[in-house]
Amino acid sequence: MISFKDLINSLSANHNNEWVVNISEDWMQGRTTYGGLSAALCLQAVYNEHPDLPALRSAQINFIGPAGGDVSIKNTILRIGKSVAYISSEMVGEKGIATHAVFCFGAARESQLDEAFTTAPQTPSPKQSKDFFELGPGPVFTQHFDCLLAKGSPPISGSTESEIFVWARHKNHHKNDAVTLLSIADMPPPAVLPMFKKFAPISSMTWSLNFLNDAPITKDGWWLLRSTAEHAKDGYSSQDMAMWNSDNELIITGKQNVAIFY
C-alpha cells in the first residue's frame, strides 16, 4: 500500500514539462483510479507548477476514461488575471485521457456578505455513527479511509432512501489543504447505491465543486459528507453533494453525474 501523502509527494516533473506518478492498485475503484485521487493529483500538479496561486474557489472535473499505474499530468494556463486564475489539468494513462480538470483560483476581497444559506444537518457524531461498509467491503481504495454512516442506509441494502450522510477521513493523513479535501469529497458512493438490491457497476462522469472556505479546519480529521440523489433514469443519476466540518460549517458544495448499470 502507498499512502495518500506518499503518492502526492511522489509527483515528479519529466523532460516534457509533465508531472508523472505511478498509481498503485490499492487506489483502484473497479478498473480505474478512485476519482477523488485523480482529481487531487491533478490539483497537486497545478500547485507544484504554480505555488503562488490564490485560494481554490471551484473545480470542474470530467472522468473521461480509466487509468492506473503510470500516468502523466499536463497543466495549461487558461487565464491569469489580477485576482482570478483558471488552469486546466489533464491526466493521461496508457489508454489515453483519463481525467480533465479546470480549476478556478481567486483572491479574497472585502464583502458586505458573510453567511451560509444552507442549513447545517443534524446528524450523529463520528463516535455515534457506525461502519459505512457493515454489509460488506467497499472498493479497494476505501482501505485508505475511515468511513462512518451518520444517516441513511448502507450500500446495496434495498433502501427506499436516496440520501446519505457519512463521516470520512484519511486513516493516516489529517491535513486540511484543498488537495486533501478534494481527495475526500468523492469518498461516498452515489446516493442511489443504498437502493440497489444487488451489486452493479457505477462510474462517476462529471463532478463540479465550489470551495467555500480557504482555511478550513475540523476535529480529528473528520468531514461530514452528504450525497442526495436528484434524479435517476436511463442508466444515469444526478446528485447534489456537500461537505461540512465537525462544527457544522459548510466547506464544499457540489454536483455529480453518475453512470449506473442497475
C-alpha positions in Angstrom: 0.0 0.0 0.0 1.1 3.6 -0.7 -0.3 6.3 1.5 -2.0 9.3 0.1 0.8 11.6 1.4 3.5 9.5 -0.2 1.6 9.3 -3.5 1.0 13.0 -3.7 4.7 13.7 -2.8 5.9 11.3 -5.5 4.7 13.5 -8.3 7.8 14.4 -10.3 8.4 16.5 -13.5 9.8 15.0 -16.7 11.5 16.5 -19.7 8.2 17.1 -21.4 7.0 19.5 -18.7 4.6 17.0 -17.4 4.1 15.6 -13.9 4.4 11.8 -13.7 3.3 9.3 -11.0 2.6 5.6 -10.6 -0.8 4.9 -9.1 -0.7 1.7 -7.2 -3.5 -0.9 -7.3 -4.6 -0.2 -3.8 -6.1 3.1 -5.0 -8.3 1.5 -7.7 -12.1 1.7 -7.9 -13.0 -1.1 -10.2 -10.9 -0.8 -13.4 -9.8 2.8 -12.8 -8.3 5.0 -10.2 -10.5 6.4 -7.4 -11.9 9.7 -8.8 -11.1 11.7 -5.8 -7.4 10.7 -6.0 -7.3 11.5 -9.8 -8.7 15.0 -9.1 -6.3 15.5 -6.2 -3.3 14.5 -8.2 -4.2 17.0 -10.9 -4.6 19.8 -8.4 -1.3 19.0 -6.7 0.4 19.0 -10.1 -1.0 22.5 -10.6 0.3 23.7 -7.2 3.7 22.1 -7.9 3.9 24.2 -11.1 2.3 27.4 -9.7 2.9 27.6 -6.0 1.7 31.2 -5.5 -1.9 30.8 -6.6 -4.7 32.3 -4.6 -7.2 30.1 -2.8 -9.1 27.4 -4.8 -12.7 28.5 -5.4 -14.1 25.9 -7.8 -13.3 22.8 -9.8 -14.9 21.1 -12.8 -13.8 17.5 -13.2 -14.5 15.2 -16.1 -13.7 11.5 -15.6 -13.2 10.6 -19.3 -11.5 7.1 -19.2 -9.9 4.6 -17.0 -6.3 4.9 -15.7 -3.9 3.2 -13.3 -0.2 2.6 -13.0 1.9 5.1 -14.8 0.1 8.4 -15.6 1.2 11.8 -16.7 -0.4 15.2 -15.9 -0.1 18.3 -18.2 -1.2 21.7 -17.0 -2.3 24.6 -19.1 -2.9 28.2 -18.1 -6.2 29.4 -19.4 -6.1 32.8 -17.9 -4.4 34.6 -15.0 -5.9 38.0 -14.1 -5.4 40.4 -11.2 -7.4 38.3 -8.8 -8.6 35.1 -10.6 -6.7 32.4 -12.4 -8.0 29.5 -14.5 -5.8 26.5 -15.0 -6.7 23.2 -16.7 -5.0 19.9 -15.8 -5.2 16.7 -17.9 -4.3 13.2 -16.7 -3.3 10.7 -19.3 -2.8 6.9 -19.0 -1.8 4.2 -21.4 -5.3 4.2 -22.8 -5.5 8.0 -23.4 -7.1 10.8 -21.4 -8.4 9.7 -18.1 -9.3 12.9 -16.2 -9.7 16.5 -17.3 -10.0 19.3 -14.7 -10.4 23.0 -14.8 -9.5 24.8 -11.5 -10.5 28.4 -10.7 -8.4 30.2 -8.1 -9.5 33.6 -6.6 -8.0 36.1 -4.2 -10.2 37.1 -1.3 -11.7 40.6 -1.3 -13.8 42.7 1.1 -17.5 42.0 1.0 -20.6 43.0 3.0 -21.9 39.4 2.8 -20.6 36.6 5.0 -23.3 34.0 5.5 -24.1 30.4 4.7 -27.6 30.0 3.4 -27.6 26.2 3.5 -29.0 24.7 6.8 -26.5 22.6 8.7 -27.5 19.0 9.1 -28.4 17.4 12.4 -26.5 14.1 12.5 -24.8 11.8 15.0 -21.1 12.5 15.8 -18.4 10.1 14.5 -18.4 8.3 17.9 -22.2 7.7 17.5 -22.0 6.5 13.9 -21.5 3.0 12.5 -19.2 1.5 9.9 -20.5 2.5 6.4 -19.5 -0.8 4.9 -21.0 -3.0 7.6 -22.8 -5.2 5.0 -19.6 -5.9 3.1 -16.3 -4.3 2.0 -16.2 -1.4 -0.4 -13.9 -0.8 -3.4 -10.2 -1.4 -2.9 -9.3 2.3 -2.4 -11.6 2.6 0.6 -9.0 0.8 2.8 -7.2 4.2 2.9 -10.2 5.8 4.6 -12.3 5.7 7.7 -15.9 5.9 6.7 -18.9 6.0 9.0 -22.6 6.1 8.3 -24.2 9.1 10.1 -27.6 9.0 8.4 -29.2 6.9 5.7 -28.8 3.3 4.7 -25.7 1.2 3.9 -24.8 0.3 0.3 -26.8 -2.3 -1.6 -29.4 -2.7 1.2 -32.5 -2.2 -1.0 -33.3 1.0 0.8 -36.0 3.5 -0.3 -33.9 6.4 0.8 -31.9 8.5 -1.8 -29.8 10.5 0.6 -26.8 9.5 2.7 -24.6 11.3 5.3 -21.2 9.9 6.1 -18.2 10.9 8.2 -15.0 10.4 6.3 -11.3 10.9 6.8 -7.9 9.6 5.7 -6.7 7.0 8.1 -3.2 8.5 8.4 -3.4 11.9 6.9 -5.4 14.7 8.6 -4.3 17.8 6.7 -6.9 20.5 5.8 -5.5 21.7 2.5 -7.5 21.8 -0.8 -5.8 18.8 -2.2 -6.7 16.6 0.8 -10.3 17.9 0.8 -10.7 17.2 -2.9 -9.5 13.6 -2.3 -12.1 13.1 0.5 -15.1 14.8 -1.1 -15.6 12.0 -3.6 -15.4 9.3 -1.0 -19.1 8.4 -0.6 -20.6 6.2 -3.3 -23.5 7.6 -5.3 -26.6 8.3 -3.2 -28.6 5.7 -5.1 -26.3 2.9 -4.2 -28.2 2.0 -1.0 -31.3 1.5 -3.2 -29.5 -1.4 -5.1 -30.6 -4.9 -4.1 -27.5 -6.5 -5.7 -24.1 -5.3 -6.8 -23.9 -3.4 -10.1 -21.2 -1.2 -11.5 -21.2 2.6 -11.1 -19.0 5.2 -12.6 -18.7 9.0 -11.9 -18.7 11.0 -15.1 -18.7 14.7 -14.2 -18.1 16.5 -10.9 -18.4 20.2 -10.1 -17.3 21.7 -6.8 -17.3 25.1 -5.1 -14.8 25.6 -2.2 -16.4 28.0 0.3 -13.6 28.3 2.9 -9.9 28.9 2.1 -8.7 27.8 5.6 -11.0 25.1 6.8 -10.3 23.1 10.0 -12.0 20.1 11.6 -11.7 17.9 14.6 -9.7 14.6 14.4 -9.7 14.8 10.5 -13.4 14.1 10.2 -15.5 15.7 7.5 -19.3 15.2 7.1 -20.3 14.4 3.5 -23.8 14.4 2.1 -25.0 13.0 -1.2 -28.6 13.4 -2.3 -29.9 11.9 -5.5 -31.9 14.3 -7.5 -32.9 12.0 -10.4 -32.2 8.6 -11.8 -33.2 7.3 -15.2 -31.8 5.7 -18.3 -28.7 4.5 -16.5 -27.6 7.9 -15.1 -28.1 9.6 -11.8 -27.7 13.3 -10.9 -26.8 14.1 -7.3 -26.2 17.1 -5.0 -23.3 17.0 -2.7 -21.9 18.9 0.3 -19.2 18.8 2.9 -19.2 20.2 6.5 -16.5 20.3 9.1 -17.0 19.0 12.7 -18.5 22.4 13.7 -21.2 22.2 11.0 -19.5 24.9 8.9 -20.2 24.4 5.2 -16.9 23.8 3.4 -17.7 22.5 -0.1 -20.8 22.2 -2.3 -21.0 20.1 -5.5 -22.9 18.3 -8.2 -22.2 15.0 -9.8 -23.4 13.0 -12.8 -23.0 9.2 -12.4 -23.5 6.3 -14.8 -25.3 3.4 -13.1 -25.6 -0.1 -14.5 -28.5 -1.3 -12.4 
